[in-house]
């Protein structure tokens, strides 16, 4: 099978007959733990899309494929069923963290306010047996603050370090290969009924396809998802006197990328045999559960979302600056203008260049352009950006890079029609809902400042680096990887 936009003469998505039999055994064996009857059985049909093309060939090992297979609704119900059994040694505290870009989907789809949608989603999850429901906005606060600080440091070192600038955002990641296991053809996964079509993320593209010339420019701050993993399995576990392996942590996210991101080796704690995030479900997969149970959000009781701080409940939903994502560009731009040039920027003006998904923001001082930022969404814009970098014609100091055209609200795990295309009408409603959410600056979150001191041992501590940062590097490539055209 070959996608209509593929330019390669031989598509590596074709099923490789030599590997089919042995790989099938590996993948099917991963389902052994799900022999018991579950409360949920139906999975959506998978389709191969243009965006799948980066998830083939050297992209995913058979081990990764088997583990991604487990990240679905069945895994959630597997844990829920274990919690109902008498053997308490196998019980888990089930925590679900919801990404802020998922909430507008539920609000628009069920004609609710975003605050009502958050409470009703919390009520639905708790009716299933979930113990805690969190909002990941606090994790994005940490990620943005660390990204801001890193950009200023890189800018100040730009004349001493070759790869200090530009800095690329790291909030759209998917993992690098974990081992040199046999590769798994995505077509085979589809033939086995695995219900996802991967929209390969920016970090996966950089690590699998590009070189260290690019990966050295990626911000080292973890994405909000993985910082939330550290908060739940670290800070919250300590507050509750729980071992991290006694918590099963689920993320609800707009896109499928996050399933693979959760598998990164650097997001695993060997001491407790525990991932920071155990399972990722897309917004659409949560709706599938509702449909399977014949439940509407409007019929569910409202329950306030939990916080990481004891009995305190979350208030109204807040967001960061930015129209369709966590707004790294706007936060970093304003922070850098203040810290580096003493300028208070109140409003940011975007200038669309080749298309609406490639936009530029500049800061002028004394007739000179001192900061030049860009937002590049979608792989065609990303590839053009990378080509300019390789040719030495790159003018930008920072780029907010997102794999999905239109940003995170347009993630492949929500607001899709039955044929896998964006539901434009629903997406427009989601954008209106998201834009109406009040903005809260990360610097104004009192909990953040307290946690830096009490939990992370100061803003410049070793624990901050270990907990909130990671490293990205290129993995082995094949020549054909570098020839992909978009």
Secondary structure, DSSP 8 states (H G I E B T S, - for coil): ---TT---SS-TTS--HHHHHHHHHHHHHTTGGG-S--S----------GGGGGGSTTS-BHHHHHHHHHSSHHHHHHHHHHHTSS-GGG--EEEEEE-HHHHHHHHHHTT--HHHHHHHHHHHHHHHT--EEEETHHHHHHHHHHHHHHHHHHHHTTTT-TTSSSEE--SS------S---B--HHHHHHTT--------HHHHHHHTS-HHHHTTB--B--HHHHHHHIIIIIIHHHTT--GGGEEEEEEESSTHHHHHTT-GGGEEGGGTEES--EEEEHHHHHHHHHHTT--GGGS-----B-SSTT-B--S--B-SSSSS--HHHHHHHHHHHHHH---------EEEEETTEEEEEEEETTEEEEEEEEEESHHHHHHHHHHHHTT----SEEEEESSTT-GGG-TTSSB-TTS-B-HHHHHHHHHHHHHS-B--GGG-HHHHHHHHHTSSSTTSHHHHHHHB---------GGGGG---
